[in-house]
Amino acid sequence: MIEEARQIGKNPVLTADLQEPYQQAWRHLVQIGLRELDAAEESLLVSCIIAVIAMGKSQFNLGRFAVLFDEDERKEFFNQAVWP
């Protein structure tokens, strides 16, 4: 949620001294997400892990889509927008 807010301009820009530690933390979160995804079964957990991985790889819209919508909402979106 912090990264989402940062991407849509609702959080302050990171100062120069925080840039590298912040990126390092994101790399670590992606590694944790990749490790934990294999055992994850619960839908919300899977969605959150995918969101972290996507955002950590600069795929912010994909991450937001994963975390802000549940599977039924994503299915409805695709039914309306992609496959009429």
C-alpha positions as CSV (number, residue, x, y, z in Angstrom):
1,M,0.0,0.0,0.0
2,I,2.9,2.3,0.7
3,E,4.3,1.8,-2.8
4,E,0.9,2.2,-4.4
5,A,0.5,5.5,-2.6
6,R,4.0,6.5,-3.6
7,Q,3.2,5.7,-7.3
8,I,0.0,7.8,-7.4
9,G,1.7,10.8,-5.8
10,K,0.2,10.5,-2.3
11,N,3.5,9.9,-0.6
12,P,6.6,12.2,-0.6
13,V,9.4,11.5,-3.0
14,L,12.2,9.5,-1.4
15,T,15.3,11.4,-0.5
16,A,18.6,10.5,-2.2
17,D,19.9,8.8,1.0
18,L,16.9,6.5,1.1
19,Q,16.8,5.5,-2.6
20,E,19.3,2.5,-2.3
21,P,18.0,1.1,1.0
22,Y,14.4,1.3,-0.4
23,Q,15.3,-0.5,-3.6
24,Q,17.3,-3.1,-1.6
25,A,14.3,-3.7,0.6
26,W,12.1,-4.2,-2.5
27,R,14.6,-6.7,-3.9
28,H,14.4,-8.6,-0.6
29,L,10.6,-8.5,-0.6
30,V,10.5,-9.9,-4.1
31,Q,12.8,-12.8,-3.1
32,I,10.6,-13.5,-0.1
33,G,7.5,-13.4,-2.3
34,L,9.0,-15.8,-4.8
35,R,9.9,-18.2,-2.0
36,E,6.5,-18.1,-0.3
37,L,4.4,-18.2,-3.4
38,D,5.0,-21.9,-3.9
39,A,3.3,-22.8,-0.6
40,A,0.6,-20.1,-0.6
41,E,-2.9,-21.5,-1.1
42,E,-5.2,-18.8,0.3
43,S,-6.5,-16.5,-2.5
44,L,-5.8,-13.2,-0.7
45,L,-2.3,-14.3,0.2
46,V,-1.5,-15.3,-3.4
47,S,-2.9,-12.0,-4.7
48,C,-0.8,-10.0,-2.2
49,I,2.4,-12.0,-3.0
50,I,1.8,-11.5,-6.7
51,A,1.3,-7.8,-6.1
52,V,4.5,-7.5,-4.2
53,I,6.4,-9.3,-6.9
54,A,4.9,-7.2,-9.7
55,M,5.5,-3.9,-7.9
56,G,9.0,-5.0,-7.1
57,K,9.6,-5.5,-10.8
58,S,8.1,-2.1,-11.7
59,Q,4.8,-3.6,-12.9
60,F,2.7,-1.3,-10.8
61,N,-0.6,-1.6,-12.6
62,L,-0.3,-5.4,-12.5
63,G,0.4,-5.2,-8.8
64,R,-2.5,-2.9,-8.2
65,F,-4.8,-5.1,-10.2
66,A,-3.7,-8.2,-8.1
67,V,-4.2,-6.5,-4.8
68,L,-7.2,-4.3,-5.3
69,F,-9.5,-6.8,-6.9
70,D,-10.5,-10.3,-5.9
71,E,-10.8,-13.2,-8.4
72,D,-14.5,-12.6,-9.0
73,E,-13.9,-8.9,-9.7
74,R,-11.0,-9.7,-12.1
75,K,-13.1,-12.2,-13.9
76,E,-15.9,-9.7,-14.3
77,F,-13.5,-7.1,-15.5
78,F,-12.1,-9.5,-18.2
79,N,-15.6,-10.5,-19.2
80,Q,-16.6,-6.9,-19.8
81,A,-13.4,-5.4,-21.1
82,V,-11.5,-8.1,-22.9
83,W,-13.9,-10.8,-24.0
84,P,-17.3,-9.2,-24.6
